[in-house]
Amino acid sequence: MTLTREIWRQRWLSSINELTSLDLQVDTWYDMTNTNPHWSYVEFMNCYIYDVFCDFDYQYYIDKNWVTRDEYELIKEWHNDLASYKTPNVYDHLTILNDKKWIDILKKGIEAKKKLKELLPCNEKAILKT
């Protein structure tokens, strides 16, 4: 499958949504019956950092016109904080969700997501709501 702008943006926005939704994180990270590894901190981070960016940075996607400069500016600070976040145990969801640093990053992401929605067409806004 060829990675297109549309597919990449869907993955990008889905990852942003997962990493900025406290309700989703609580529901999936605390569900002991859920055996799908995607619904974990590790996978949320891996999807955003590695699957979406594939060893590139935002400038690469801005140059390809897959992200606008305005979109990037809205989430840049959140992205940088997220990328530098360190937790003592990536599998301890309780500790992560009680970590003030994580909550601060989450809040910053929620605000960035609200502003980002204002720039997006309807079909992409819907991705940030699911």
CNS distance restraints for C-alpha pairs under 8 A (distance, minus, plus):
assign (resid   3 and name CA) (resid   7 and name CA) 6.22 0.50 0.50
assign (resid   3 and name CA) (resid   8 and name CA) 6.47 0.50 0.50
assign (resid   4 and name CA) (resid   8 and name CA) 6.07 0.50 0.50
assign (resid   5 and name CA) (resid   9 and name CA) 6.01 0.50 0.50
assign (resid   5 and name CA) (resid  66 and name CA) 5.63 0.50 0.50
assign (resid   6 and name CA) (resid  10 and name CA) 6.20 0.50 0.50
assign (resid   7 and name CA) (resid  11 and name CA) 6.33 0.50 0.50
assign (resid   8 and name CA) (resid  12 and name CA) 6.02 0.50 0.50
assign (resid   8 and name CA) (resid  52 and name CA) 6.84 0.50 0.50
assign (resid   8 and name CA) (resid  66 and name CA) 7.86 0.50 0.50
assign (resid   9 and name CA) (resid  13 and name CA) 5.94 0.50 0.50
assign (resid   9 and name CA) (resid  66 and name CA) 7.08 0.50 0.50
assign (resid   9 and name CA) (resid  67 and name CA) 7.99 0.50 0.50
assign (resid  10 and name CA) (resid  14 and name CA) 5.98 0.50 0.50
assign (resid  10 and name CA) (resid 124 and name CA) 7.36 0.50 0.50
assign (resid  10 and name CA) (resid 127 and name CA) 7.08 0.50 0.50
assign (resid  11 and name CA) (resid  15 and name CA) 6.10 0.50 0.50
assign (resid  11 and name CA) (resid  52 and name CA) 6.42 0.50 0.50
assign (resid  12 and name CA) (resid  16 and name CA) 6.28 0.50 0.50
assign (resid  12 and name CA) (resid  48 and name CA) 6.80 0.50 0.50
assign (resid  12 and name CA) (resid  52 and name CA) 5.86 0.50 0.50
assign (resid  13 and name CA) (resid  17 and name CA) 6.07 0.50 0.50
assign (resid  13 and name CA) (resid 124 and name CA) 7.60 0.50 0.50
assign (resid  13 and name CA) (resid 127 and name CA) 6.31 0.50 0.50
assign (resid  13 and name CA) (resid 128 and name CA) 6.16 0.50 0.50
assign (resid  14 and name CA) (resid  18 and name CA) 6.23 0.50 0.50
assign (resid  14 and name CA) (resid 127 and name CA) 6.04 0.50 0.50
assign (resid  14 and name CA) (resid 128 and name CA) 6.45 0.50 0.50
assign (resid  15 and name CA) (resid  19 and name CA) 6.17 0.50 0.50
assign (resid  15 and name CA) (resid  44 and name CA) 6.68 0.50 0.50
assign (resid  15 and name CA) (resid  47 and name CA) 6.52 0.50 0.50
assign (resid  15 and name CA) (resid  48 and name CA) 5.35 0.50 0.50
assign (resid  16 and name CA) (resid  20 and name CA) 6.11 0.50 0.50
assign (resid  16 and name CA) (resid  48 and name CA) 7.34 0.50 0.50
assign (resid  16 and name CA) (resid 109 and name CA) 7.93 0.50 0.50
assign (resid  16 and name CA) (resid 113 and name CA) 7.62 0.50 0.50
assign (resid  16 and name CA) (resid 128 and name CA) 7.43 0.50 0.50
assign (resid  17 and name CA) (resid  21 and name CA) 6.10 0.50 0.50
assign (resid  17 and name CA) (resid 113 and name CA) 7.76 0.50 0.50
assign (resid  17 and name CA) (resid 127 and name CA) 7.49 0.50 0.50
assign (resid  17 and name CA) (resid 128 and name CA) 5.09 0.50 0.50
assign (resid  17 and name CA) (resid 129 and name CA) 7.26 0.50 0.50
assign (resid  17 and name CA) (resid 130 and name CA) 7.59 0.50 0.50
assign (resid  18 and name CA) (resid  24 and name CA) 6.86 0.50 0.50
assign (resid  18 and name CA) (resid  25 and name CA) 7.29 0.50 0.50
assign (resid  18 and name CA) (resid  44 and name CA) 6.63 0.50 0.50
assign (resid  19 and name CA) (resid  25 and name CA) 7.80 0.50 0.50
assign (resid  19 and name CA) (resid  44 and name CA) 6.60 0.50 0.50
assign (resid  19 and name CA) (resid  45 and name CA) 7.66 0.50 0.50
assign (resid  19 and name CA) (resid 106 and name CA) 7.08 0.50 0.50
assign (resid  19 and name CA) (resid 109 and name CA) 7.63 0.50 0.50
assign (resid  20 and name CA) (resid 106 and name CA) 5.37 0.50 0.50
assign (resid  20 and name CA) (resid 107 and name CA) 7.46 0.50 0.50
assign (resid  20 and name CA) (resid 109 and name CA) 5.36 0.50 0.50
assign (resid  20 and name CA) (resid 110 and name CA) 5.32 0.50 0.50
assign (resid  20 and name CA) (resid 113 and name CA) 7.55 0.50 0.50
assign (resid  21 and name CA) (resid  25 and name CA) 6.27 0.50 0.50
assign (resid  21 and name CA) (resid 106 and name CA) 7.58 0.50 0.50
assign (resid  21 and name CA) (resid 110 and name CA) 7.38 0.50 0.50
assign (resid  22 and name CA) (resid  26 and name CA) 6.06 0.50 0.50
assign (resid  22 and name CA) (resid 106 and name CA) 7.45 0.50 0.50
assign (resid  23 and name CA) (resid  27 and name CA) 6.00 0.50 0.50
assign (resid  24 and name CA) (resid  28 and name CA) 5.98 0.50 0.50
assign (resid  25 and name CA) (resid  29 and name CA) 5.45 0.50 0.50
assign (resid  25 and name CA) (resid  30 and name CA) 7.85 0.50 0.50
assign (resid  25 and name CA) (resid  39 and name CA) 7.95 0.50 0.50
assign (resid  25 and name CA) (resid  40 and name CA) 7.82 0.50 0.50
assign (resid  25 and name CA) (resid  41 and name CA) 7.96 0.50 0.50
assign (resid  26 and name CA) (resid  30 and name CA) 5.71 0.50 0.50
assign (resid  26 and name CA) (resid  97 and name CA) 7.83 0.50 0.50
assign (resid  27 and name CA) (resid  31 and name CA) 6.16 0.50 0.50
assign (resid  28 and name CA) (resid  34 and name CA) 7.26 0.50 0.50
assign (resid  28 and name CA) (resid  39 and name CA) 5.56 0.50 0.50
assign (resid  28 and name CA) (resid  40 and name CA) 6.99 0.50 0.50
assign (resid  29 and name CA) (resid  39 and name CA) 6.36 0.50 0.50
assign (resid  29 and name CA) (resid  40 and name CA) 5.49 0.50 0.50
assign (resid  29 and name CA) (resid  41 and name CA) 7.24 0.50 0.50
assign (resid  29 and name CA) (resid  93 and name CA) 6.11 0.50 0.50
assign (resid  30 and name CA) (resid  93 and name CA) 7.20 0.50 0.50
assign (resid  30 and name CA) (resid  94 and name CA) 7.77 0.50 0.50
assign (resid  34 and name CA) (resid  39 and name CA) 7.82 0.50 0.50
assign (resid  37 and name CA) (resid  43 and name CA) 6.84 0.50 0.50
assign (resid  38 and name CA) (resid  43 and name CA) 5.11 0.50 0.50
assign (resid  38 and name CA) (resid  44 and name CA) 6.88 0.50 0.50
assign (resid  39 and name CA) (resid  43 and name CA) 6.68 0.50 0.50
assign (resid  39 and name CA) (resid  44 and name CA) 7.06 0.50 0.50
assign (resid  40 and name CA) (resid  44 and name CA) 6.14 0.50 0.50
assign (resid  40 and name CA) (resid  91 and name CA) 7.81 0.50 0.50
assign (resid  40 and name CA) (resid  93 and name CA) 7.92 0.50 0.50
assign (resid  41 and name CA) (resid  45 and name CA) 6.15 0.50 0.50
assign (resid  41 and name CA) (resid  90 and name CA) 6.73 0.50 0.50
assign (resid  41 and name CA) (resid  91 and name CA) 7.14 0.50 0.50
assign (resid  41 and name CA) (resid  93 and name CA) 7.02 0.50 0.50
assign (resid  42 and name CA) (resid  46 and name CA) 6.04 0.50 0.50
assign (resid  42 and name CA) (resid  90 and name CA) 6.20 0.50 0.50
assign (resid  42 and name CA) (resid  91 and name CA) 7.14 0.50 0.50
assign (resid  43 and name CA) (resid  47 and name CA) 5.82 0.50 0.50
assign (resid  44 and name CA) (resid  48 and name CA) 6.41 0.50 0.50
assign (resid  45 and name CA) (resid  49 and name CA) 5.87 0.50 0.50
assign (resid  45 and name CA) (resid  50 and name CA) 7.91 0.50 0.50
assign (resid  46 and name CA) (resid  50 and name CA) 5.20 0.50 0.50
assign (resid  46 and name CA) (resid  51 and name CA) 6.47 0.50 0.50
assign (resid  47 and name CA) (resid  51 and name CA) 4.67 0.50 0.50
assign (resid  47 and name CA) (resid  52 and name CA) 6.10 0.50 0.50
assign (resid  48 and name CA) (resid  52 and name CA) 5.20 0.50 0.50
assign (resid  48 and name CA) (resid  53 and name CA) 6.99 0.50 0.50
assign (resid  49 and name CA) (resid  53 and name CA) 5.84 0.50 0.50
assign (resid  49 and name CA) (resid  54 and name CA) 7.60 0.50 0.50
assign (resid  49 and name CA) (resid  83 and name CA) 7.41 0.50 0.50
assign (resid  50 and name CA) (resid  54 and name CA) 5.07 0.50 0.50
assign (resid  50 and name CA) (resid  55 and name CA) 6.59 0.50 0.50
assign (resid  53 and name CA) (resid  57 and name CA) 6.28 0.50 0.50
assign (resid  53 and name CA) (resid  58 and name CA) 7.79 0.50 0.50
assign (resid  56 and name CA) (resid  60 and name CA) 6.19 0.50 0.50
assign (resid  56 and name CA) (resid  61 and name CA) 7.94 0.50 0.50
assign (resid  57 and name CA) (resid  61 and name CA) 7.06 0.50 0.50
assign (resid  58 and name CA) (resid  62 and name CA) 6.06 0.50 0.50
assign (resid  58 and name CA) (resid  67 and name CA) 7.68 0.50 0.50
assign (resid  58 and name CA) (resid  72 and name CA) 7.30 0.50 0.50
assign (resid  59 and name CA) (resid  63 and name CA) 6.00 0.50 0.50
assign (resid  60 and name CA) (resid  64 and name CA) 6.37 0.50 0.50
assign (resid  61 and name CA) (resid  65 and name CA) 6.14 0.50 0.50
assign (resid  61 and name CA) (resid  66 and name CA) 5.19 0.50 0.50
assign (resid  61 and name CA) (resid  67 and name CA) 5.67 0.50 0.50
assign (resid  62 and name CA) (resid  66 and name CA) 5.87 0.50 0.50
assign (resid  62 and name CA) (resid  67 and name CA) 4.82 0.50 0.50
assign (resid  62 and name CA) (resid  68 and name CA) 5.69 0.50 0.50
assign (resid  62 and name CA) (resid  69 and name CA) 6.41 0.50 0.50
assign (resid  67 and name CA) (resid  71 and name CA) 6.39 0.50 0.50
assign (resid  67 and name CA) (resid  72 and name CA) 6.80 0.50 0.50
assign (resid  68 and name CA) (resid  72 and name CA) 6.33 0.50 0.50
assign (resid  69 and name CA) (resid  73 and name CA) 6.14 0.50 0.50
assign (resid  70 and name CA) (resid  74 and name CA) 6.37 0.50 0.50
assign (resid  71 and name CA) (resid  75 and name CA) 6.74 0.50 0.50
assign (resid  71 and name CA) (resid 116 and name CA) 6.22 0.50 0.50
assign (resid  71 and name CA) (resid 119 and name CA) 7.36 0.50 0.50
assign (resid  72 and name CA) (resid  76 and name CA) 5.55 0.50 0.50
assign (resid  73 and name CA) (resid  77 and name CA) 7.87 0.50 0.50
assign (resid  74 and name CA) (resid 112 and name CA) 5.69 0.50 0.50
assign (resid  74 and name CA) (resid 115 and name CA) 6.89 0.50 0.50
assign (resid  74 and name CA) (resid 116 and name CA) 6.48 0.50 0.50
assign (resid  75 and name CA) (resid  79 and name CA) 5.90 0.50 0.50
assign (resid  75 and name CA) (resid 109 and name CA) 7.23 0.50 0.50
assign (resid  75 and name CA) (resid 112 and name CA) 5.44 0.50 0.50
assign (resid  75 and name CA) (resid 113 and name CA) 7.52 0.50 0.50
assign (resid  75 and name CA) (resid 116 and name CA) 7.71 0.50 0.50
assign (resid  76 and name CA) (resid  80 and name CA) 6.14 0.50 0.50
assign (resid  77 and name CA) (resid  81 and name CA) 6.20 0.50 0.50
assign (resid  78 and name CA) (resid  82 and name CA) 5.97 0.50 0.50
assign (resid  78 and name CA) (resid 105 and name CA) 6.37 0.50 0.50
assign (resid  78 and name CA) (resid 108 and name CA) 5.90 0.50 0.50
assign (resid  78 and name CA) (resid 109 and name CA) 5.53 0.50 0.50
assign (resid  78 and name CA) (resid 112 and name CA) 7.32 0.50 0.50
assign (resid  79 and name CA) (resid  83 and name CA) 6.04 0.50 0.50
assign (resid  80 and name CA) (resid  84 and name CA) 6.27 0.50 0.50
assign (resid  81 and name CA) (resid  85 and name CA) 6.09 0.50 0.50
assign (resid  81 and name CA) (resid 105 and name CA) 6.48 0.50 0.50
assign (resid  82 and name CA) (resid 105 and name CA) 6.47 0.50 0.50
assign (resid  85 and name CA) (resid 101 and name CA) 7.77 0.50 0.50
assign (resid  85 and name CA) (resid 102 and name CA) 7.53 0.50 0.50
assign (resid  87 and name CA) (resid  96 and name CA) 6.82 0.50 0.50
assign (resid  90 and name CA) (resid  96 and name CA) 7.73 0.50 0.50
assign (resid  92 and name CA) (resid  96 and name CA) 6.45 0.50 0.50
assign (resid  93 and name CA) (resid  97 and name CA) 6.03 0.50 0.50
assign (resid  94 and name CA) (resid  98 and name CA) 6.18 0.50 0.50
assign (resid  95 and name CA) (resid  99 and name CA) 5.99 0.50 0.50
assign (resid  96 and name CA) (resid 102 and name CA) 6.41 0.50 0.50
assign (resid  97 and name CA) (resid 102 and name CA) 6.71 0.50 0.50
assign (resid  97 and name CA) (resid 103 and name CA) 6.89 0.50 0.50
assign (resid  98 and name CA) (resid 102 and name CA) 7.63 0.50 0.50
assign (resid  98 and name CA) (resid 103 and name CA) 7.36 0.50 0.50
assign (resid  99 and name CA) (resid 103 and name CA) 6.30 0.50 0.50
assign (resid 100 and name CA) (resid 104 and name CA) 6.05 0.50 0.50
assign (resid 101 and name CA) (resid 105 and name CA) 6.23 0.50 0.50
assign (resid 102 and name CA) (resid 106 and name CA) 6.02 0.50 0.50
assign (resid 103 and name CA) (resid 107 and name CA) 6.07 0.50 0.50
assign (resid 104 and name CA) (resid 108 and name CA) 6.16 0.50 0.50
assign (resid 105 and name CA) (resid 109 and name CA) 6.08 0.50 0.50
assign (resid 106 and name CA) (resid 110 and name CA) 6.17 0.50 0.50
assign (resid 107 and name CA) (resid 111 and name CA) 6.39 0.50 0.50
assign (resid 108 and name CA) (resid 112 and name CA) 6.21 0.50 0.50
assign (resid 109 and name CA) (resid 113 and name CA) 5.92 0.50 0.50
assign (resid 110 and name CA) (resid 114 and name CA) 6.29 0.50 0.50
assign (resid 111 and name CA) (resid 115 and name CA) 6.52 0.50 0.50
assign (resid 112 and name CA) (resid 116 and name CA) 6.03 0.50 0.50
assign (resid 113 and name CA) (resid 117 and name CA) 6.11 0.50 0.50
assign (resid 113 and name CA) (resid 128 and name CA) 7.66 0.50 0.50
assign (resid 114 and name CA) (resid 118 and name CA) 6.97 0.50 0.50
assign (resid 115 and name CA) (resid 119 and name CA) 7.29 0.50 0.50
assign (resid 116 and name CA) (resid 120 and name CA) 6.71 0.50 0.50
assign (resid 117 and name CA) (resid 125 and name CA) 5.51 0.50 0.50
assign (resid 117 and name CA) (resid 128 and name CA) 7.53 0.50 0.50
assign (resid 120 and name CA) (resid 124 and name CA) 5.88 0.50 0.50
assign (resid 120 and name CA) (resid 125 and name CA) 5.81 0.50 0.50
assign (resid 121 and name CA) (resid 125 and name CA) 6.24 0.50 0.50
assign (resid 122 and name CA) (resid 126 and name CA) 6.33 0.50 0.50
assign (resid 123 and name CA) (resid 127 and name CA) 7.12 0.50 0.50
assign (resid 124 and name CA) (resid 128 and name CA) 7.06 0.50 0.50
assign (resid 125 and name CA) (resid 129 and name CA) 6.77 0.50 0.50
assign (resid 126 and name CA) (resid 130 and name CA) 6.60 0.50 0.50
